[in-house]
Amino acid sequence: MTGKLNVQKLKENLNYLESKNRELKRLNETDGRSLESMIKYLKKDMIEKYNLTDHHESIKKEIKNTEVFIENVNSIIEVNL
């Protein structure tokens, strides 16, 4: 692992991602396209900003499934507390 992970900032980003994911679930598919794009961008940004691949090898492979991504980030946070 390289460098100290900013767990607090990562938690804040994860909370925001989770709220957007819940919002997407409430919308129907036609209304959710821009929200889906935002969620996709958030996940990629979190991977880059926090070097999450250094902390979880398969996180990039599982990026399409937001639920799995959230679980993986939560496990990264727990390990780095």
N, C-alpha and C positions, 0 to 999 in steps of 0.2 A: 504494500500500500504506500502511496506517495502522499505526503503532506497530511495535515490535520483537516478533517472534514468539518465544515461549518454546519453542525447538526441542527442548530436553531433555524438557520436560514433554509436548510433543506426541509425541515418540518413545515415552515411557513409555505414554501413552494408546494409541498405535497398537499397541505390542507386546501390550498387554492385549486390544485388539480382535482382533488376529490370533490370539491364543491361544483366545479364545472362538469365533472362526470355525472354527478347526481342531476344537475340541471339538464344535461343531454338526455338522460333516461326519462325525464319528465316530458320532454318534447317528442313530437312525432318525427319521423325520419325526414320529412320535407323541410321542417323548420330547423333541423339540427346541423345542417351542413357547415355553417360558419363556426358553430361551436365545436364540431368535430375537428375542423382545421386548427382551431385554437388549442384544443387538447393535444393534438399531434405535435404542434409547435412547442407547447409547454414541456412535453416529455423529452423531445430532442434537446431543448434548452437545458433542462435539468441534467441530462446525461453529460452534456458538454461542460456546463458551469461547475458541477460538482465531481467531475471525473468518475461517474458512477461505474463505468466499466472496470475501474481499478478496484472497486469494492464488491462487484457482483459480475462475474464473467459473462453470464448469459442474458444480462438485462437488455442488451441491444437486440438480441434475437427475438425477445418476447415483447418488444415495444408496441406491437399492434394491439395486444390485449391490455387495455388500460387497467383492468382489475388485477391482473398478474403483475403489471408494472408497479401499481400502488403497493401490493404485498411485498414485492422485492425491495422497494424503497423503504418501507416500514422495517424490514429486516436489517437493512443497512443502517438505519437510524438506531435500532436497538443494539446492534453490535458496537456502534461508535459512541454510545452514551457515556 
